[in-house]
Amino acid sequence: MHRLALFDLDGTLADRQSALSDAVTGLSRSRALSPDAEQWLRTELADRANAADFARLREAFDLKASAADLWQEYVDLMAAAVTCRPEVLEGLARLRAAAWTIGIVTNGASDIQRAKLAGTGLASLVDGVAVSGDLEIRKPDRRLFELGAARCGVSFAEGGWMIGDNPTGDIGGGHQAGLRTIWLRGRPWPDGLPAAHHVVDDVTDAITILLNEPWE
């Protein structure tokens, strides 16, 4: 019997929004972007970012730098700026010590998500990672959750938990995949979506719930 906990990354384990602001500010300064270009980035990258966004930026504002160079600089800046609070890292270490298997299932481009995992120290605390950019499928697609379990080396058939802040992607997707769910409240809850098994204000509260789960 395994105990599997799959976590979302952005907005759950790591603070993407403050990192995004810092990264866009840094990129705008280093590339001497106009205020309009900086605002364009803040708007376009609010929910997600990939290399194609920087091709569009380059074209819209007639930039000399290549899209690949702009994207790589943004990836490096995000990796340096993104943070995971010490108490979250400690909580994950406690889960591992309690024989939990920990995976991350995240939407996003593969290179930037893995750079974030390395930069925050999360990479060394998880057993497997599934990024939507790996397969070009996104949560709530069941296959991404299955990939997460497989990369953790466990059977999806035995169930587990999904913890995240996105009602549709994390909680709705987790339900469809047969997982129990914990929602980090904050985003609007869509009508008709089944309730999460638990609702918390902070991911550390979700970790506490898991640590108190009885073995089945």
LUMDO-73016 format. One record per residue: residue in one letter; y, z, x of N, C-alpha, C in turn; residue number from 1. Coordinates in Angstrom, 2 decimals, padded with zeros to 5 digits, always signed. Last residue first. Layout:
N
   type       n_Y       n_Z       n_X      ca_Y      ca_Z      ca_X       c_Y       c_Z       c_X   seq
      A         Y         Z         X         Y         Z         X         Y         Z         X   NUM
...
% end
This chain:
216
   type       n_Y       n_Z       n_X      ca_Y      ca_Z      ca_X       c_Y       c_Z       c_X   seq
      E   +002.94   +005.55   -004.77   +002.13   +005.21   -005.95   +000.66   +005.11   -005.57   216
      W   +005.05   +008.10   -003.63   +004.06   +007.07   -003.30   +003.21   +006.81   -004.53   215
      P   +008.24   +008.56   -005.18   +006.89   +009.02   -004.89   +006.00   +007.85   -004.49   214
      E   +011.43   +008.26   -003.69   +010.41   +007.61   -004.51   +009.04   +008.19   -004.17   213
      N   +013.34   +009.17   -002.00   +012.77   +010.15   -002.94   +011.71   +009.56   -003.86   212
      L   +014.14   +006.92   -000.66   +013.50   +007.98   +000.12   +012.83   +009.02   -000.77   211
      L   +015.41   +005.56   -002.75   +014.16   +005.05   -002.19   +013.42   +006.13   -001.43   210
      I   +017.69   +007.19   -003.11   +016.74   +006.97   -004.22   +015.39   +006.51   -003.68   209
      T   +018.90   +006.84   -000.60   +018.42   +008.17   -001.01   +017.41   +008.06   -002.14   208
      I   +019.62   +004.16   -000.78   +018.64   +004.57   +000.23   +018.06   +005.94   -000.12   207
      A   +021.57   +004.33   -002.77   +020.34   +003.56   -003.02   +019.25   +003.97   -002.04   206
      D   +023.50   +005.76   -001.42   +022.87   +006.38   -002.60   +021.57   +005.65   -002.95   205
      T   +024.24   +003.89   +000.46   +023.56   +005.11   +000.94   +022.90   +005.86   -000.21   204
      V   +025.60   +002.01   -001.03   +024.23   +001.69   -000.61   +023.50   +002.91   -000.05   203
      D   +027.29   +003.35   -003.88   +027.23   +003.11   -002.43   +025.78   +002.87   -002.02   202
      D   +027.06   +003.76   -006.53   +028.39   +003.38   -006.03   +028.36   +002.99   -004.56   201
      V   +024.32   +002.49   -008.57   +024.92   +003.41   -007.60   +026.30   +002.89   -007.18   200
      V   +021.74   +002.34   -010.88   +023.09   +001.87   -010.57   +023.75   +002.92   -009.68   199
      H   +018.36   +001.21   -011.31   +019.32   +002.25   -010.93   +020.66   +001.59   -010.66   198
      H   +017.34   -001.05   -012.51   +016.60   +000.20   -012.65   +017.46   +001.40   -012.28   197
      A   +019.77   -003.04   -014.33   +019.09   -002.64   -013.10   +018.34   -001.32   -013.34   196
      A   +019.31   -004.76   -017.46   +019.89   -003.70   -016.65   +019.08   -003.48   -015.37   195
      P   +019.40   -008.32   -017.87   +018.72   -007.04   -017.98   +019.32   -006.01   -017.03   194
      L   +022.21   -010.01   -019.16   +021.41   -009.75   -017.96   +020.72   -008.39   -018.10   193
      G   +023.85   -010.30   -021.36   +022.48   -010.78   -021.46   +021.62   -010.53   -020.24   192
      D   +026.91   -010.76   -019.64   +026.21   -010.51   -020.90   +024.79   -011.05   -020.82   191
      P   +027.28   -009.60   -016.24   +027.21   -010.67   -017.24   +026.47   -010.23   -018.51   190
      W   +029.51   -007.27   -015.00   +028.11   -007.45   -015.37   +028.01   -008.51   -016.47   189
      P   +031.78   -007.67   -012.26   +031.53   -007.68   -013.72   +030.05   -007.96   -014.00   188
      R   +031.14   -005.58   -009.34   +031.40   -006.88   -009.97   +031.16   -006.79   -011.48   187
      G   +030.44   -002.80   -009.19   +031.71   -003.32   -008.72   +032.06   -004.64   -009.39   186
      R   +027.49   -001.05   -008.07   +028.45   -001.48   -009.09   +029.76   -001.94   -008.46   185
      L   +024.65   -002.07   -006.77   +025.89   -001.45   -006.31   +027.01   -001.93   -007.22   184
      W   +021.51   -001.65   -008.29   +022.77   -002.39   -008.27   +023.89   -001.52   -007.72   183
      I   +018.18   -002.04   -007.62   +019.28   -001.07   -007.56   +020.56   -001.86   -007.38   182
      T   +014.99   -002.88   -009.11   +016.33   -003.21   -008.60   +017.26   -002.00   -008.59   181
      R   +011.68   -004.14   -008.54   +012.58   -003.15   -009.12   +013.93   -003.29   -008.41   180
      L   +010.59   -007.56   -008.88   +010.98   -006.40   -008.08   +011.75   -005.40   -008.94   179
      G   +009.97   -010.03   -009.93   +009.05   -008.93   -010.17   +009.35   -007.67   -009.37   178
      A   +011.79   -012.01   -009.79   +010.78   -011.98   -008.73   +009.80   -010.83   -008.87   177
      Q   +013.50   -011.38   -011.80   +012.66   -012.57   -011.97   +011.54   -012.62   -010.92   176
      H   +014.77   -009.16   -010.59   +013.94   -009.00   -011.80   +012.97   -010.17   -011.95   175
      G   +016.14   -010.45   -008.51   +015.11   -009.46   -008.21   +014.17   -009.24   -009.39   174
      G   +017.94   -012.02   -009.98   +016.93   -012.65   -009.12   +015.79   -011.70   -008.79   173
      G   +019.45   -009.95   -011.16   +018.73   -010.93   -011.99   +017.63   -011.61   -011.20   172
      I   +020.27   -008.73   -008.70   +019.56   -007.97   -009.74   +018.77   -008.91   -010.66   171
      D   +021.32   -010.86   -007.06   +020.48   -009.79   -006.54   +019.63   -009.13   -007.62   170
      G   +022.62   -012.80   -008.74   +021.83   -013.17   -007.57   +020.85   -012.11   -007.15   169
      T   +023.86   -011.29   -010.85   +022.97   -012.42   -011.11   +022.04   -012.69   -009.94   168
      P   +025.26   -009.11   -009.54   +024.41   -008.92   -010.71   +023.39   -010.05   -010.91   167
      N   +025.41   -008.17   -006.24   +025.62   -009.33   -007.11   +024.70   -009.24   -008.34   166
      D   +024.73   -006.12   -004.58   +025.94   -005.96   -005.38   +026.17   -007.09   -006.37   165
      G   +021.34   -004.74   -004.16   +022.46   -005.62   -003.89   +023.61   -005.42   -004.86   164
      I   +017.96   -004.49   -003.50   +019.20   -003.71   -003.57   +020.36   -004.64   -003.25   163
      M   +014.73   -004.56   -004.74   +015.86   -005.38   -004.29   +017.12   -004.59   -004.54   162
      W   +011.41   -003.40   -003.95   +012.75   -003.18   -004.48   +013.72   -004.23   -003.93   161
      G   +008.04   -004.29   -004.93   +009.01   -003.72   -004.03   +010.35   -003.57   -004.74   160
      G   +004.79   -005.95   -005.01   +006.06   -005.48   -005.54   +006.96   -004.90   -004.46   159
      E   +002.49   -007.12   -004.17   +002.47   -005.66   -004.32   +003.80   -005.09   -004.78   158
      A   +003.01   -009.78   -003.78   +002.29   -009.40   -005.00   +002.30   -007.90   -005.24   157
      F   +004.01   -010.21   -001.30   +004.97   -010.09   -002.39   +004.30   -009.56   -003.66   156
      S   +002.74   -008.63   +001.49   +002.42   -009.42   +000.31   +003.41   -009.15   -000.79   155
      V   +004.52   -008.80   +004.64   +003.86   -008.08   +003.54   +003.62   -009.03   +002.37   154
      G   +006.14   -009.67   +006.71   +004.71   -009.53   +006.94   +003.97   -008.79   +005.86   153
      C   +008.69   -010.32   +006.38   +008.45   -008.91   +006.71   +006.96   -008.65   +006.96   152
      R   +008.42   -012.85   +005.57   +008.95   -012.65   +006.93   +008.88   -011.19   +007.36   151
      A   +007.56   -012.36   +002.96   +006.64   -012.99   +003.92   +007.12   -012.76   +005.36   150
      A   +009.89   -011.32   +001.81   +008.70   -010.49   +001.93   +007.75   -011.04   +002.98   149
      G   +011.54   -013.63   +002.02   +011.92   -012.35   +002.64   +010.73   -011.45   +002.84   148
      L   +010.16   -015.45   +000.45   +010.29   -015.69   +001.89   +010.66   -014.41   +002.62   147
      E   +010.55   -014.26   -002.04   +009.18   -014.40   -001.51   +009.20   -014.62   +000.00   146
      F   +013.29   -014.61   -002.25   +012.74   -013.25   -002.21   +011.31   -013.27   -001.63   145
      L   +013.38   -017.37   -002.38   +014.06   -016.70   -001.27   +013.57   -015.26   -001.13   144
      R   +012.02   -018.02   -004.71   +011.40   -018.38   -003.43   +012.08   -017.68   -002.25   143
      R   +013.61   -017.38   -006.89   +012.51   -016.48   -006.54   +011.97   -016.76   -005.13   142
      D   +017.06   -017.70   -006.76   +015.79   -018.42   -006.65   +014.69   -017.49   -006.12   141
      P   +019.71   -016.68   -007.21   +018.53   -015.90   -007.61   +017.19   -016.63   -007.52   140
      K   +019.72   -017.27   -003.72   +019.49   -016.31   -004.79   +020.27   -016.76   -006.02   139
      R   +019.12   -020.71   -002.83   +019.98   -019.54   -002.91   +019.45   -018.55   -003.94   138
      I   +017.93   -022.97   -000.38   +017.78   -022.38   -001.71   +018.57   -021.08   -001.69   137
      E   +017.85   -023.99   +002.19   +018.74   -024.60   +001.20   +018.37   -024.20   -000.23   136
      L   +016.47   -022.57   +004.02   +015.68   -023.44   +003.13   +016.53   -024.21   +002.14   135
      D   +018.40   -021.25   +005.51   +017.13   -021.63   +006.15   +016.41   -022.70   +005.34   134
      G   +020.48   -020.48   +003.87   +020.66   -021.67   +004.69   +019.40   -022.14   +005.40   133
      S   +019.62   -018.05   +002.87   +019.54   -019.23   +002.00   +019.68   -020.52   +002.80   132
      V   +017.46   -016.17   +004.92   +018.82   -016.63   +004.67   +018.75   -017.93   +003.87   131
      A   +015.56   -013.39   +005.39   +015.54   -014.70   +004.73   +016.97   -015.05   +004.37   130
      V   +014.05   -011.37   +007.83   +015.30   -011.86   +007.25   +015.06   -013.22   +006.61   129
      G   +012.30   -008.30   +008.61   +012.34   -009.73   +008.34   +013.64   -010.11   +007.65   128
      D   +012.66   -005.67   +009.31   +011.39   -006.31   +009.68   +011.41   -007.82   +009.48   127
      V   +015.53   -004.09   +010.82   +014.84   -004.75   +009.72   +013.61   -005.49   +010.22   126
      L   +016.93   -003.08   +012.91   +016.43   -002.11   +011.93   +015.66   -002.75   +010.79   125
      S   +018.05   -004.95   +014.53   +016.99   -004.13   +015.12   +016.37   -003.16   +014.13   124
      A   +020.06   -006.04   +012.93   +018.90   -006.87   +013.30   +017.74   -006.03   +013.82   123
      L   +022.21   -004.33   +012.67   +021.19   -004.35   +011.61   +019.92   -005.07   +012.04   122
      G   +024.25   -004.44   +014.45   +023.12   -003.60   +014.81   +022.02   -003.58   +013.76   121
      T   +026.27   -006.22   +013.92   +026.33   -004.92   +013.26   +025.25   -003.95   +013.73   120
      G   +025.58   -008.52   +015.34   +026.82   -007.83   +015.65   +026.91   -006.43   +015.07   119
      A   +023.19   -009.39   +014.14   +023.19   -008.97   +015.55   +024.41   -008.11   +015.85   118
      L   +024.13   -010.01   +011.60   +023.05   -009.02   +011.76   +023.00   -008.50   +013.19   117
      K   +026.02   -012.00   +012.19   +026.45   -010.72   +011.60   +025.39   -009.64   +011.80   116
      A   +024.33   -013.99   +013.11   +025.34   -013.44   +014.03   +025.86   -012.10   +013.51   115
      R   +022.96   -014.55   +010.78   +022.23   -013.93   +011.88   +023.18   -013.35   +012.93   114
      Q   +025.05   -015.69   +009.29   +024.40   -014.47   +008.80   +023.63   -013.77   +009.93   113
      I   +025.73   -017.95   +010.85   +026.71   -016.87   +010.68   +026.04   -015.59   +010.19   112
      D   +023.37   -019.51   +010.81   +023.93   -019.05   +012.08   +024.90   -017.89   +011.88   111
      S   +022.79   -019.98   +008.03   +021.88   -019.24   +008.89   +022.55   -018.68   +010.13   110
      A   +025.10   -019.38   +005.40   +024.65   -020.25   +006.49   +023.86   -019.42   +007.50   109
      G   +023.91   -017.69   +002.39   +024.85   -017.99   +003.46   +024.26   -018.94   +004.48   108
      N   +022.34   -014.90   +000.82   +022.86   -016.25   +000.75   +023.83   -016.46   +001.90   107
      T   +019.64   -012.88   +001.95   +021.06   -013.14   +001.85   +021.36   -014.61   +001.66   106
      V   +017.64   -010.25   +002.35   +017.64   -011.52   +001.64   +019.10   -011.83   +001.32   105
      I   +015.97   -008.32   +004.68   +017.29   -008.74   +004.19   +017.14   -010.12   +003.57   104
      G   +013.59   -005.59   +004.53   +013.97   -006.99   +004.70   +015.39   -007.23   +004.23   103
      I   +011.50   -003.06   +005.64   +012.87   -003.41   +005.25   +013.13   -004.88   +005.55   102
      T   +009.04   -000.82   +004.67   +009.28   -002.13   +005.27   +010.62   -002.63   +004.73   101
      W   +008.79   +002.68   +005.28   +009.25   +001.57   +004.47   +009.34   +000.30   +005.31   100
      A   +008.09   +004.98   +006.68   +007.08   +003.92   +006.51   +007.49   +002.85   +005.50    99
      A   +010.11   +006.62   +007.34   +009.30   +007.02   +006.19   +008.33   +005.91   +005.78    98
      A   +011.42   +005.24   +009.28   +010.64   +006.41   +009.70   +009.73   +006.91   +008.59    97
      R   +012.75   +003.45   +007.64   +011.68   +002.97   +008.54   +010.80   +004.12   +008.99    96
      L   +014.56   +005.22   +006.43   +013.58   +004.48   +005.63   +012.41   +004.00   +006.50    95
      R   +016.05   +005.98   +008.67   +015.25   +007.00   +007.95   +014.19   +006.32   +007.08    94
      A   +017.30   +003.59   +009.25   +016.39   +004.17   +010.24   +015.49   +005.23   +009.60    93
      L   +018.90   +003.39   +007.00   +017.83   +002.41   +007.20   +016.83   +002.92   +008.22    92
      G   +020.63   +005.54   +007.50   +019.78   +005.54   +006.31   +018.62   +004.56   +006.45    91
      E   +021.95   +004.69   +009.81   +021.10   +005.89   +009.87   +020.14   +005.95   +008.68    90
      L   +023.37   +002.54   +008.75   +022.37   +002.31   +009.81   +021.41   +003.49   +009.91    89
      V   +024.99   +004.04   +007.02   +024.07   +003.03   +006.48   +022.98   +002.72   +007.50    88
      E   +026.47   +005.60   +008.72   +025.57   +006.29   +007.79   +024.60   +005.32   +007.12    87
      P   +028.01   +003.68   +010.13   +026.93   +004.44   +010.82   +025.96   +005.10   +009.86    86
      R   +028.54   +000.60   +008.33   +028.88   +002.00   +008.59   +027.72   +002.75   +009.23    85
      C   +028.95   -002.43   +009.83   +028.02   -001.68   +008.98   +028.22   -000.21   +009.32    84
      T   +031.29   -005.15   +010.02   +030.83   -003.81   +010.36   +029.79   -003.31   +009.36    83
      V   +032.69   -008.03   +011.56   +031.90   -007.42   +010.48   +031.32   -006.09   +010.93    82
      A   +033.90   -009.04   +013.87   +034.69   -008.25   +012.92   +033.85   -007.49   +011.90    81
      A   +032.11   -010.53   +015.33   +032.81   -009.44   +016.01   +033.50   -008.50   +015.02    80
      A   +031.31   -012.38   +013.45   +030.29   -011.51   +014.06   +030.94   -010.32   +014.74    79
      M   +033.76   -013.67   +012.99   +033.11   -012.89   +011.92   +032.10   -011.91   +012.50    78
      L   +034.15   -014.93   +015.48   +035.12   -013.93   +015.00   +034.52   -013.06   +013.90    77
      D   +031.94   -016.66   +015.53   +032.09   -015.63   +016.57   +033.05   -014.52   +016.13    76
      V   +032.53   -018.27   +013.28   +031.28   -017.51   +013.36   +031.41   -016.37   +014.36    75
      Y   +034.98   -019.40   +014.15   +034.94   -018.54   +012.97   +033.67   -017.67   +012.96    74
      E   +034.05   -020.92   +016.30   +035.01   -019.84   +016.55   +035.03   -018.86   +015.38    73
      Q   +032.40   -022.69   +014.92   +031.81   -021.78   +015.90   +032.76   -020.62   +016.21    72
      W   +034.31   -024.07   +013.34   +033.24   -023.29   +012.72   +032.67   -022.28   +013.70    71
      L   +035.81   -025.33   +015.35   +036.45   -024.40   +014.43   +035.42   -023.48   +013.77    70
      D   +033.85   -026.97   +016.52   +034.52   -025.93   +017.31   +035.18   -024.88   +016.43    69
      A   +033.21   -028.63   +014.34   +032.17   -027.79   +014.96   +032.78   -026.66   +015.78    68
      A   +035.59   -029.98   +013.87   +035.08   -029.06   +012.85   +034.04   -028.12   +013.44    67
      S   +037.77   -030.06   +016.74   +036.63   -030.55   +015.96   +036.20   -029.51   +014.94    66
      A   +041.37   -030.00   +016.67   +040.08   -029.41   +017.05   +038.97   -029.96   +016.18    65
      K   +043.55   -031.10   +015.31   +042.97   -031.83   +016.44   +041.58   -031.31   +016.79    64
      L   +044.03   -031.39   +011.74   +043.87   -030.58   +012.96   +043.19   -031.39   +014.05    63
      D   +045.02   -032.04   +009.12   +045.15   -032.95   +010.26   +045.07   -032.20   +011.60    62
      F   +044.48   -030.61   +006.89   +045.67   -030.21   +007.65   +045.80   -030.97   +008.97    61
      A   +042.23   -031.78   +005.78   +043.36   -031.44   +004.90   +044.64   -031.17   +005.69    60
      E   +040.45   -032.01   +007.93   +040.98   -033.21   +007.27   +042.24   -032.91   +006.48    59
      R   +039.95   -029.36   +008.56   +040.45   -030.27   +009.60   +041.11   -031.50   +008.97    58
      L   +038.87   -028.44   +006.13   +040.11   -027.86   +006.67   +040.76   -028.83   +007.66    57
      R   +036.52   -029.94   +006.04   +037.54   -030.14   +005.00   +038.89   -029.58   +005.46    56
      A   +035.22   -028.87   +008.22   +035.48   -030.31   +008.20   +036.57   -030.62   +007.18    55
      F   +034.98   -026.33   +007.31   +035.90   -026.55   +008.43   +036.15   -028.04   +008.66    54
      D   +033.10   -026.49   +005.31   +034.44   -026.02   +004.97   +035.44   -026.37   +006.07    53
      A   +030.77   -027.15   +006.66   +031.46   -028.20   +005.91   +032.87   -027.79   +005.51    52
      A   +029.80   -024.74   +007.66   +030.45   -025.67   +008.57   +031.25   -026.75   +007.84    51
      N   +030.69   -022.21   +005.22   +029.75   -022.98   +006.02   +030.51   -024.03   +006.83    50
      A   +031.00   -019.27   +003.25   +031.57   -020.18   +004.25   +030.45   -020.95   +004.92    49
      R   +031.93   -017.64   +000.16   +030.95   -018.08   +001.16   +031.64   -019.03   +002.12    48
      D   +034.12   -016.52   -001.17   +032.77   -016.17   -001.58   +031.71   -016.55   -000.56    47
      A   +036.44   -017.32   +000.29   +036.38   -016.01   -000.38   +034.96   -015.59   -000.71    46
      L   +037.09   -019.64   +001.53   +036.00   -018.88   +002.13   +035.76   -017.54   +001.42    45
      E   +039.27   -020.64   +000.11   +038.02   -021.42   +000.16   +036.83   -020.61   +000.66    44
      T   +041.27   -018.65   +000.54   +040.82   -019.03   -000.80   +039.43   -019.67   -000.76    43
      R   +041.59   -018.53   +003.29   +041.31   -017.29   +002.54   +040.77   -017.60   +001.15    42
      L   +042.18   -021.25   +003.86   +040.94   -020.62   +004.34   +040.60   -019.38   +003.54    41
      W   +044.68   -021.46   +002.64   +043.58   -022.33   +002.21   +042.25   -021.72   +002.61    40
      Q   +046.17   -019.72   +004.21   +045.91   -019.37   +002.81   +044.77   -020.20   +002.24    39
      E   +046.18   -021.24   +006.58   +045.58   -019.89   +006.56   +045.25   -019.48   +005.14    38
      A   +047.56   -023.49   +005.76   +046.18   -023.63   +006.20   +045.46   -022.28   +006.18    37
      D   +050.07   -022.34   +005.20   +049.32   -023.02   +004.13   +047.84   -023.15   +004.49    36
      P   +050.90   -021.41   +007.72   +050.61   -020.44   +006.64   +049.81   -021.07   +005.50    35
      S   +049.08   -023.36   +010.21   +050.23   -023.12   +009.33   +049.87   -022.06   +008.30    34
      L   +047.50   -022.18   +013.21   +047.45   -022.80   +011.88   +048.70   -022.46   +011.08    33
      A   +046.89   -021.73   +015.96   +048.27   -021.96   +015.50   +048.30   -022.68   +014.15    32
      R   +044.45   -020.92   +016.74   +044.60   -022.36   +016.52   +046.00   -022.73   +016.02    31
      S   +044.79   -018.18   +016.90   +044.32   -018.89   +018.10   +044.51   -020.40   +017.97    30
      R   +045.69   -017.54   +014.28   +046.54   -017.30   +015.46   +046.09   -018.17   +016.63    29
      S   +043.56   -018.27   +012.72   +044.86   -018.86   +012.44   +045.80   -018.69   +013.63    28
      L   +041.55   -016.61   +013.72   +041.43   -018.06   +013.86   +042.79   -018.74   +013.69    27
      G   +042.54   -014.08   +012.95   +042.30   -014.41   +014.35   +042.23   -015.91   +014.59    26
      T   +042.60   -014.33   +010.13   +043.83   -014.03   +010.88   +043.68   -014.44   +012.34    25
      V   +039.88   -014.74   +009.67   +040.84   -015.80   +009.32   +042.16   -015.59   +010.05    24
      A   +038.88   -012.26   +010.55   +038.45   -013.50   +011.20   +039.43   -014.65   +010.91    23
      D   +040.07   -010.39   +008.82   +040.32   -010.32   +010.26   +039.99   -011.64   +010.95    22
      S   +039.00   -011.28   +006.35   +040.44   -011.23   +006.56   +040.78   -011.23   +008.04    21
      L   +036.26   -010.92   +006.85   +036.80   -012.25   +006.55   +038.30   -012.29   +006.82    20
      A   +036.12   -008.15   +007.11   +035.81   -009.00   +008.26   +036.37   -010.40   +008.07    19
      S   +036.69   -007.37   +004.53   +037.63   -007.00   +005.59   +037.38   -007.84   +006.83    18
      Q   +034.42   -008.61   +003.24   +035.79   -008.94   +002.87   +036.80   -008.56   +003.96    17
      R   +031.92   -007.66   +004.13   +032.35   -009.02   +004.46   +033.85   -009.22   +004.26    16
      D   +030.45   -005.03   +005.24   +031.72   -005.28   +004.56   +032.23   -006.66   +004.96    15
      A   +026.91   -004.71   +004.66   +028.05   -005.00   +005.54   +029.28   -005.34   +004.69    14
      L   +025.15   -004.12   +002.62   +024.98   -003.44   +003.90   +026.22   -003.59   +004.78    13
      T   +026.88   -005.34   +000.52   +025.87   -004.31   +000.30   +025.68   -003.50   +001.58    12
      G   +028.60   -007.29   +001.26   +029.01   -006.45   +000.14   +028.01   -005.36   -000.18    11
      D   +025.99   -009.18   +002.55   +027.44   -009.11   +002.32   +027.78   -008.31   +001.08    10
      L   +023.02   -008.61   +002.13   +023.83   -008.32   +003.31   +025.30   -008.10   +002.95     9
      D   +020.46   -007.03   +000.11   +021.49   -008.03   +000.30   +022.32   -007.64   +001.53     8
      F   +017.19   -005.90   +000.99   +018.61   -005.65   +000.83   +019.42   -006.94   +000.93     7
      L   +014.08   -004.81   -000.06   +014.86   -005.98   +000.34   +016.33   -005.70   +000.02     6
      A   +011.52   -002.74   +000.76   +012.90   -002.71   +000.27   +013.63   -003.92   +000.84     5
      L   +008.22   -001.83   +000.15   +009.12   -002.90   +000.57   +010.49   -002.72   -000.07     4
      R   +005.59   -000.19   +001.18   +006.82   +000.11   +000.45   +007.86   -000.88   +000.97     3
      H   +002.10   -000.99   +000.69   +003.34   -000.99   +001.45   +004.49   -000.56   +000.56     2
      M   -001.19   +000.00   +000.85   +000.00   +000.00   +000.00   +001.25   +000.00   +000.89     1
% end
